[in-house]
Amino acid sequence: MAEKYSIGNSSRKIAHLMHYILFITVLCIILLVFSRISITVMEKSSSTILQKINTLALALRDSTDTPSKALLKEYSEYEALLEELEDGLFSPGRLLVTSEKLPFPAFSGEKEHQAYREELVSYAGYLRTLNNRIMRGIFLVIYILLGIVFLFVLGMYILFRLFGRSVDHSIDVMLKGMDIIDTRLNYESADFFSLPPKAPEEVKRLNEMVNRIDRDILLDQYIDNIEGYGGIPEILENLAPVIYKIIPFDRIALAVNDQAGRVTAESAFTKYQGVFLEPGHSEYLYQSTLPQLIERGEGRIINDLPGYAHKKKVSESTMLILREGIQSSLTIPLVQNRRCIGFLFFSSLEKNVYKPVHIKIAQRIGNRIKSKLYHEYMAQELIAESANAMVGLMDEKDNETSEHLSRMSRYASIIARKLSRRDFSVSPGFPRELLWFAPLHDIGKIAVPDSILLKPGVLTDGEYAQMKSHVNVGLKIIRSMNKRMVNILNQPILKTAEDIILGHHEKYNGTGYPNGLKGREIPLAGRIVAIADVFDALTSKRPYKEAFSVEKALDIMENEMTGSFDPYLFEVFVESLDEIRVVMDTYRE
């Protein structure tokens, strides 16, 4: 049992003690405000520098053997930015620029150009690591200050209320609370203690405050380790037990908003059986009320979802979770750089469970999740767009027009989306990756001479062998990019692109190239793109042939190209013809 402390009747001692507590509390509040401002400045400084590094990377890509004028201009602006941060009157961002600096782009020749590009990538990774380290330090200071402020303020209140009475429980809670917070900040397990039933109300509130601070610290520590959880589904599963202590839910889900205007359920964690809204479900953004959240830029609470659906027209996804028994929901838009990249959903089987305070906590969680989602998502998109620009250079060299690439990539995405609704082993993000990376299937043709690509007659055996080499050339290009992405993001985000290039010329019966793979030895992405690519080639007009009808193309693929395609995927493709025809009409040449 804790030692009993008594204040007695010495008002002078109490007054001195309260003065000391007040002084320390005010000092902590000032330091807390300063730390909060430091976080804002650091976030802005880090974002500005990294945006400039990205601009440098784009300018570097357009340089060849020597630095271009655009690259030199961007580097000059980069140096000016560093000087501005270093000279600022109040600039915590100076910590990002004093340790290391990107050298002047004075390369000459392809090897030095490649070396400088690798140095640029390494420097960007270094900045992110340094920024995370600094931010963790500032957050650590904030947690300590918050704990001190809360405990001291409540300590003053307790001393005032209990003046002249025993304050044994309050002192015990304060000391134990400080010990718990200190233990948690050191990433160690903390043991809680129970209060006696007759403890004063102020002591109970103090105990609740300590528990809440401890939960917040624990949540932040879990989120700090977010990189070690793997993909988004693993992140939700690992965070769910901690989140549930702060936000009530029976279902937590994440959806991605893509450039095609579709919202796709990427992953979900549920505490019940009978799920109808499965990962992979996709619908157009305009078919829901989510655009309203993007416009407002804030979260939304619906505490009576059945009543809401009765009064308003709701989306298909809402109808599906109503079938699951969901009664209330909380939705947070994930906005990064003024772009909504997705949504975080909390749902409950009970009505009226969400309060305004839950929105703030959910936004805090969403802000950390969206960073991982954004960097993986944008890295894939950036590489896809850059590589597609490279593919676009071949439009006049080859028959693969931009319309062909748009159609076949959408055909592939449609097949994958329909497949994901049948086979839960298919990743919900797989259709999006096919949409982005299918246009890269023949990127290796950039190394094939025009004399072979444009030859009107039959290719010789040697020329045909050189034509087939484009697969290995494409693999080499994408694998090199993927290796660099692993170094930066710790994940092989271009695996689907590799599978597409490797497998799109293989045949299901094993007679394809380059490796003669057979059946399911061929990557799924390659088998899907093979169907989409051949179908569009058959239904498109070319200099050497007229466009075949859909029916004629299907007949050729099924009867004249027997054994070329995965029969199950071909069946899925045929079942998707209504959607396929819409794409054909929309992206007609």
Secondary structure as the mmCIF struct_conf table of DSSP 4:
data_model
#
loop_
_struct_conf.conf_type_id
_struct_conf.id
_struct_conf.beg_label_comp_id
_struct_conf.beg_label_asym_id
_struct_conf.beg_label_seq_id
_struct_conf.end_label_comp_id
_struct_conf.end_label_asym_id
_struct_conf.end_label_seq_id
HELX_LH_PP_P HELX_LH_PP_P1 ALA A 2 LYS A 4
STRN STRN1 SER A 6 SER A 6
TURN_TY1_P TURN_TY1_P1 GLY A 8 ASN A 9
HELX_RH_AL_P HELX_RH_AL_P1 SER A 11 ASP A 62
BEND BEND1 ASP A 65 THR A 66
HELX_RH_AL_P HELX_RH_AL_P2 LYS A 69 ASP A 87
BEND BEND2 LEU A 89 PHE A 90
HELX_RH_3T_P HELX_RH_3T_P1 PRO A 92 LEU A 96
TURN_TY1_P TURN_TY1_P2 VAL A 97 VAL A 97
BEND BEND3 THR A 98 SER A 99
HELX_LH_PP_P HELX_LH_PP_P2 LEU A 102 PHE A 104
BEND BEND4 GLY A 109 GLY A 109
HELX_RH_AL_P HELX_RH_AL_P3 GLU A 110 ARG A 161
TURN_TY1_P TURN_TY1_P3 LEU A 162 GLY A 164
BEND BEND5 ARG A 165 ARG A 165
STRN STRN2 SER A 166 SER A 166
HELX_RH_AL_P HELX_RH_AL_P4 ASP A 168 LEU A 185
TURN_TY1_P TURN_TY1_P4 ASN A 186 TYR A 187
HELX_LH_PP_P HELX_LH_PP_P3 SER A 194 PRO A 196
TURN_TY1_P TURN_TY1_P5 PRO A 197 LYS A 198
HELX_RH_AL_P HELX_RH_AL_P5 GLU A 201 ASP A 224
TURN_TY1_P TURN_TY1_P6 ASN A 225 ASN A 225
HELX_RH_3T_P HELX_RH_3T_P2 ILE A 226 TYR A 229
BEND BEND6 GLY A 231 GLY A 231
HELX_RH_AL_P HELX_RH_AL_P6 ILE A 232 ILE A 243
TURN_TY1_P TURN_TY1_P7 TYR A 244 ILE A 246
BEND BEND7 ILE A 247 ILE A 247
BEND BEND8 ASP A 250 ASP A 250
STRN STRN3 ARG A 251 ASN A 257
TURN_TY1_P TURN_TY1_P8 GLN A 259 ALA A 260
BEND BEND9 GLY A 261 GLY A 261
STRN STRN4 ARG A 262 THR A 270
BEND BEND10 LYS A 271 GLN A 273
BEND BEND11 LEU A 277 LEU A 277
TURN_TY1_P TURN_TY1_P9 PRO A 279 GLY A 280
STRN STRN5 SER A 282 TYR A 284
HELX_RH_3T_P HELX_RH_3T_P3 LEU A 285 GLN A 287
BEND BEND12 SER A 288 THR A 289
HELX_RH_AL_P HELX_RH_AL_P7 LEU A 290 ARG A 296
TURN_TY1_P TURN_TY1_P10 GLY A 297 GLY A 297
BEND BEND13 GLU A 298 GLU A 298
STRN STRN6 ARG A 300 ILE A 302
BEND BEND14 ASN A 303 ASN A 303
HELX_RH_AL_P HELX_RH_AL_P8 LEU A 305 LYS A 311
BEND BEND15 LYS A 312 LYS A 312
HELX_RH_AL_P HELX_RH_AL_P9 GLU A 316 ARG A 323
TURN_TY1_P TURN_TY1_P11 GLU A 324 GLY A 325
STRN STRN7 SER A 328 GLN A 336
TURN_TY1_P TURN_TY1_P12 ASN A 337 ARG A 338
STRN STRN8 ARG A 339 SER A 348
BEND BEND16 LEU A 349 ASN A 352
HELX_RH_AL_P HELX_RH_AL_P10 PRO A 356 GLY A 392
TURN_TY1_P TURN_TY1_P13 LEU A 393 LYS A 397
BEND BEND17 ASP A 398 ASN A 399
HELX_RH_AL_P HELX_RH_AL_P11 SER A 402 SER A 420
TURN_TY1_P TURN_TY1_P14 ARG A 421 ARG A 422
TURN_TY1_P TURN_TY1_P15 PHE A 424 SER A 425
BEND BEND18 VAL A 426 VAL A 426
TURN_TY1_P TURN_TY1_P16 PRO A 428 GLY A 429
HELX_RH_AL_P HELX_RH_AL_P12 PHE A 430 PHE A 437
HELX_RH_3T_P HELX_RH_3T_P4 ALA A 438 LEU A 440
TURN_TY1_P TURN_TY1_P17 HIS A 441 ASP A 442
HELX_RH_3T_P HELX_RH_3T_P5 ILE A 443 ALA A 447
BEND BEND19 VAL A 448 VAL A 448
HELX_RH_AL_P HELX_RH_AL_P13 ASP A 450 LEU A 453
TURN_TY1_P TURN_TY1_P18 LEU A 454 LEU A 454
BEND BEND20 GLY A 457 GLY A 457
HELX_LH_PP_P HELX_LH_PP_P4 VAL A 458 THR A 460
HELX_RH_AL_P HELX_RH_AL_P14 ASP A 461 LYS A 468
TURN_TY1_P TURN_TY1_P19 SER A 469 SER A 469
HELX_RH_AL_P HELX_RH_AL_P15 HIS A 470 LEU A 489
BEND BEND21 ASN A 490 GLN A 491
TURN_TY1_P TURN_TY1_P20 ILE A 493 LEU A 494
HELX_RH_AL_P HELX_RH_AL_P16 LYS A 495 GLY A 503
TURN_TY1_P TURN_TY1_P21 HIS A 504 HIS A 505
TURN_TY1_P TURN_TY1_P22 TYR A 508 ASN A 509
BEND BEND22 GLY A 510 GLY A 510
BEND BEND23 TYR A 513 ASN A 515
HELX_RH_3T_P HELX_RH_3T_P6 GLY A 519 GLU A 521
BEND BEND24 ILE A 522 ILE A 522
HELX_RH_AL_P HELX_RH_AL_P17 LEU A 524 LEU A 538
TURN_TY1_P TURN_TY1_P23 THR A 539 THR A 539
BEND BEND25 SER A 540 SER A 540
STRN STRN9 ARG A 542 ARG A 542
TURN_TY1_P TURN_TY1_P24 PRO A 543 TYR A 544
STRN STRN10 LYS A 545 LYS A 545
HELX_LH_PP_P HELX_LH_PP_P5 GLU A 546 SER A 549
HELX_RH_AL_P HELX_RH_AL_P18 VAL A 550 ASP A 555
HELX_RH_PI_P HELX_RH_PI_P1 ILE A 556 GLU A 560
BEND BEND26 MET A 561 MET A 561
TURN_TY1_P TURN_TY1_P25 THR A 562 GLY A 563
BEND BEND27 SER A 564 PHE A 565
HELX_RH_AL_P HELX_RH_AL_P19 PRO A 567 GLU A 575
TURN_TY1_P TURN_TY1_P26 SER A 576 SER A 576
HELX_RH_AL_P HELX_RH_AL_P20 LEU A 577 THR A 586
TURN_TY1_P TURN_TY1_P27 TYR A 587 TYR A 587
#
